[in-house]
Amino acid sequence: MSASNLTDRPTEGATRKVALAALVGSALEWYDFYLYGTASALVFNRIIFPTFDPTVATLASFGTLAVGYFIRPLGGLIFGRLGDLVGRRNVLVITLLVMGVSTVLMACVPTYQQVGVLAPVLLIVLRAVQGIGAGAEFGGAAILSAEHAPPRRRGLYGAFPAVGVYLGLLLASGAFAMVTQLPEEQFLSWGWRIPFAASVVVIAVALVIRLRLTESPAFLAARQRTQQQAPVSPIREVFRHEKRAGLVLIGTQTPQNVVAYLNLTFMAAYLTGTLKLSNSIGPVAITVATLVTMITLPLFGALSDRVGRRPVVLFGIGFSALFVYPYFWVIDGTRTPVPITLVIVASLGIGVGAMFGPQGAYFSELFTARSRFTGLAFSREVAGALSGGLTPIIAVALVVAASGRSWLVALFVVITCVIGAVATVLGPETRGRSLTATTVGGLRASTGRFAD
């Protein structure tokens, strides 16, 4: 087969099919992960990590949440390397199964009262397995979408995995919004288990879609171009020649992680634990916010196709830094559902939407074809471990340090936004780069040319 055949642009229908597969797979990943995050705030701190101090129980529960993030870089290396060597599609089928099965098994974890210390041990093991599978899921889905997309619409199609993230959050928050309506005894006994068991449906749908996909034409073209050369280790390539791209990704990703997990995980515990509000307010507010964010993500992705990746990301970072103090003033001052929902919608839909929407294209364009999966998945999950996984713990500790007030949490958000802005400004504008480039020099030279 000739190189020209390998790089033939897929039809619009094929591109949309890949985007749908990326969306559904990301939906499963984040349905699973947000279920765990919400359960950490509302359930696990009460039945898996019992203690006389509610704050300590919440910290222990969020600690297991962080375990999944700290192990995700390992999953990124393992499955990212496989994705660069044998292809994107098959690896994404494997990660889907690893992640999904571990989530279904969480529905069966007994309580501390039933089996003692074995309960948190089982939960931590399943969380670790889930994290390994999830470590390459978003990166692989983003790459597959970007590599199948027309160059001038890469931002739009690359946003579909991000839409899948918020579809997963919508499903998970909606599921918890329903089960939290149960009487508390039933919710803590069996109600919380239903959303975990229901993930088997998402697994089945995603698996059917992914098994019908074709391999990325950019991967096939790059493999043919380099098959006469000496074998390359994707991990070695990333650490030797593409470190700068990895550092830019980590820095840029940091504020998006912090702002997202402030809303998606910490806020549920803050509303119920610190402000003593109803268990249902957080999940309902997140349900509304995710609906809005699912609309804004592809809009910001498409905007990055017109004005560039960096301007859109920098707008999201700046908005998040400026909005965080008004955000907490409204939440702490009103303590009522409608204003709380509105500020969460703005924080996620505008701030996170602008930072997250262009990422599928932006991060894919940072790396060469030979090590793209490894570099993107590993770097993104390192950022997740350092910022996403630790954000709920840091935020809880900062609220305690500030005697129940939120100003230190807001300051933490501003600092991470400064880090993200510096990384984005120092990084390259990538719009239009060739995704078949196999060297760093070739990748940089192709910027803005829309060659493939």
N, C-alpha and C positions, 0 to 999 in steps of 0.2 A: 504494500500500500504506500502511495507517495505521500510526501509531507504536505502537499497541497490538499490532498483528500482529508488528511488528519486535521487540518486547520480550517476546513470548510465550516463556515458559521452555521450553527444549528438553526432550524426554523424557529419562528416565533412561538409555535405550539410547543416545540421541544424545550425552548427556554422557559416557558411558563410551567411546563411539567416539572422541570428541575427546581424552579422557584417554589412550587407547591410542596415538593418533597422536602426541601430545606425548611420551609415554614412548619410543616407537620413534625419533622424531627426535632426542631428547636422547641416546638410547643410541648412535646413530651419531656424534653430535658428540663424545661423550666416549670412545667406543671409539677414534675417530681421535686425539683429543688425548692419551689415556693411552698409546696405542701409541707416540706420539712421545716422551712423557715417559719411558717405560720404555726405549725404544731410546736416548734421550739418555744414560741412566745406564749402559746395558750394551753398546751397540753403537757409536753414532756417535762416542763419545770414543776409539774404537779404530780405526775404519776410515775415518771421514770427516774427523776432526780429529787426525791422528797427531802425536805429540810425545813427546819424551823425558821429559817431566814429566807423570805421570798426572793430577795435580791441575789443571794448566793445561788439559789436554785435556778434563777433565770440565767445567771452567768454560766453555770455548769451546762445548762441546756444549749445556750449559744456557743459554748465551747465545742460541743459535738457538731454544731452547724459549721464551725470553722474547720473541723477535721476534713470535711468533704472538700473544702477549698484548698487546704494545704496539700492534699494528695492529688488534686487535679493536674498540677504541672507534670507529675509522673505520668498520668494518663496522656497528657499532651505529647510528651516525649515518645512514649511507647507507640501510641496509635498515629501520632503525627509522622514519625519515621516510617511506619508501614504505609501510610497514605502517600508519602513521597516516593516510596520504592515500588509499591504494587498497585497504587491507584486510590482514588478518593472513594469511589462507590462502595467497594467491598468493606472498607474500614468503617464506613458510616453504618452499614448494616450490623456489624459486630458491636459497635458502641451503643447502638439503639437497644440491642438485646441485653447487654450487660447492665445498662442503666435502668431499663424498664423492669427487669426481673427483680433487681434489688429493691426497687420501690414497692412492688407488690408484696414482697416478703415483709416489708416494714409494717404492713397491716396486721401481721401475725405476732408481732413482738409482745410478750407478756409485760405486765406492770412490775414495778419494784415490789409491791406488796405480794405479788404472786411468786416471784422467783428470786427476789433479792438483787444482789449486785449483777447477776447474769443479765438482767434487763438492760441496763445501760451498756454492758459489753456487747450484747447482740446488736443494739442500735448503732453503736459506734462502728462495728464491723460492716454492717450493711451500708452505713453512710460512706465508709471508705471505698467499698466496691462501687457504689453509685458515683462517687467522685472520680474514680479512675475512668469509668465509661464516659462520664460527662466531660472529661478533660479535653477531648478532641471533637466533641459534638458541634458546638457552635462554629469553631474554626473550620471544620470540614464542610459544614453546610454553607458557610459564607464563601469559601473558596469555590465550591462546586457551582454556586449561583453566579459568582463573578466570572468564572472561567467559561461559563456557557452564555453569558450575556453579551449583547452588542456593546462595543467599547463606549459609545456615547450614552448608553443607558445602564452602565454598570452600577452607578450609585442607586438607581431605582431598584434593580433586581437584587443587588447585594443587600438591600434593606429587608428582604423577605425573611431571612433568618431572624432578624430583630423583631419583625412583626410576629413571628412564631414564638419568640420569647414572651411577648405580652399576651398572645393568645393563650399560652400555657398559664401565665399568671391569671388571666381572666377566668379560665376554667378552674384553676385551683382556688382563687379567692371566692368565686361563685359557689364552689362546692363547700368551702368552709362557711360562707355566709349562710348557707342553708342548714348545715349541721349544727351551727352555733345557736340556731333557733330551738333546738331540742332542750329539754330540761337538763340542767348542769350534770346531774348524775348519769343520765343516759349519754350525754355528749362525751364525758370522760371515760365511760365504760366501753361503749362500742361505736358511738356516732363518729368520732374522729377517724376511725379505721376505714370508713366507707370511701372517702376520696382516694386513699392510698390503693385500695383494692381495685378501684375503678380505672386505674391507669392501664390495666390490661387491655382495655378497649383502644386506647390511644396507641399502644404498642402494635396491635394488630393492624390498624389502619396505616400507620407509618411504615411498617414492614412491607405491606403489599405495595405501597407506592414506591419505596426505595428499590425493591427488587426488580422493578421495571425500568430503572434508569440506565442510561448509557454512561460510559466513562467520559470524563472531561476532555474535550479536544485539545486544550492547552497542555494538559498532562501528557497526552499521547504524542503531541508534536514535540514537546521537550524531551521525552524519552527517546523518540526516534533520532532527534538531533544529537543526542549524547551517547547513543548506544555503542558507538565505535570508540568512545573515550574510556579512560580508566573509571571504575566504579567510584561513586562519590558517597560519602556518609553525610546525610542531611544534617545530623546533629553537629558534626565537625564543621560543616559549612556555615551553619548558623553562628556558632561560637567564634569561628575564625574570621569570617568575612561579612557577616550580617548582624554584628552586635549592635551597631547604631540603630538599625531598623527595630530591633527588639527593644532597645531602651526607649526609643520614641513611642513605640506601642504601649509599653508599660506606663510611661508617664502620662500619655494621653488618656489611657483607659482608667487611671486612678480616680479622677473626679466623677466620672460616669458611674463607677462602681459605688463610690461613697454615697452619692446623692440617691442612686437607685435603691441601695440597701437601707439607707436611712428611712425611705418611704416604705419599702416592701417588707422589711423584717423588724427593724427597731421600733417603728412607729406603733405597731400593734401592741408591743409590750409597754411602750411609753404611755399610750392612751389608757390602757387598762391598769397598769401597775402604778404609774406615777400620778396620772390625772384621775384615776378611779372612775373611768367611763365604761360604758357597756362594751362587752366583748364583740358585739356586732359592728360597731362603728368603723373600726379599722378595715375589716374585710369588705364592707359595703363601699367605703371610700375608694379602696384599691380597685374594686370591680369597675366603678365609674371611670377612674383614672386610666385603667388599662384600655378601656374602649376608646377613649380619646387618643391615647398614645399609639394605638394600632393604626390610627388614621394619620397622625403627624409623622411617624417614622418614615414611610415611603415618600412623603412630601419633602422631608428634609434630605432624604437620599437623592431624590430627583433634583432638588435644588443644588446639591453638590456636583451633579453632572453639568450644571450651567455655570456656577461661580467657583467651583473648586472644593476640595474636601476640607482644607484648613479653615477657610472663612466660616463655614457652617459649624464646624466643631468648636471653634473659638467663640462663636456667638453663644452656643449652649453652655460653655464653661463660664463666660462672663455673666450670663443671665443667672446661672445657679449661684454664683458668688454673691451677686447683688440681692437675690431674692430670699436667701436663707433666713436673714433676721426678720423680715416681714412675715415669712412663713411661720416661724415660731411665735411671733407676736399674735398672730391670728389664732393659732392652735391653743396657746396657753391662755390667751385673753378671753376667747369666746367659749371654748369647751363645748361647742354645739356641732351637730353633724354637718350641716350645710356648709358653713365657712371652712371647716376642716377638710371636707371633700374638695372644695374649690381650690384650696392652696395645694393639696396633693395633686390634683389634676394639672395645675400650672407647673409644678415642679417636675412632674414626670413628662407631661405632654410637650412642654416647651424645652425645659433644660435638658432632661435626659433624651428627649426626642432628637434634639439637634446634635447632641454628642454621639448618640448611638446610631442614628439613621445612616450616616455615611460610612460606618465602620466596616461593613462587609467589603465594600470596594476599597476603601482607604487602606485597611490593614492587608488585604490581599496584594495590593499594588506596592507595598513596602518590600516584599520579598521576591526572590527569583523563583522560577518554576521548579527548580530542583530541590529546594528546601522550604517552599512556601508553607506547606502543611505543618511541618515541624516548627518553623519559626513563629508562625501565627498562633498555633495552638499552645505552644510552651509559653511564649511571652504573655499571651493574654491570660493564661491561667496563673502565671506568677503574679501578675497584677491583681487577679482575683483573690489569690491567697493573701497578698499583702494588704489589700484594701477592702474588697468585698467580704471576705471571710471574717476579717477583724472588725469591720465597722460596727456591727451590733454590740460586740463586747466593749469596744472603745467608747461608744455612745452611752451605754449603760454606766460605765465607770465614770465618765465625765458628768453625767447627771448626778450621780452620787457625790462626786467631788464638789459640785456646785450646789449641794444641798437641795436637790430636786429641781433646780432651774436648768434652762436649756442653753444658756448663752455660750458655754464652753463647747457644746456640740456644734453650734452655728460657727464658732471660730474654727473648729476642726474642718468643717466643710470649706470655709474660705481658704484655708491653708492648702488643702488638697487641690482646689481650683487653681491656685497660683502655680503649683507643681505641674498640673496639666497644661496650663497656658504656656509655660516655659518650654515644656517638651514639644508641644505642637508648633510653636514658633520656630524652634530650632530644627524641627524635622522638615522633610521635603514636601512640596506639593506634588501629588502623585497622579492627578487626573490625566487619563489618556495613556498611561504607561502600557507597554507590551507585557502581557501575562505569559508569553512564551519565552521571554528573555531568560537565559540560563547563567548569566554572569551579572555581577553588581554593576559593572561599567555599562553593559548593554541595557540594563534596566534603567539606569539614570539617563542614558542617552535617548531613550524612547519616550521620555516624559512629554506629554502634550501632543504626541503624534497620532494617537488613536490608530495604531498600526494593526491591532488585532482584537 
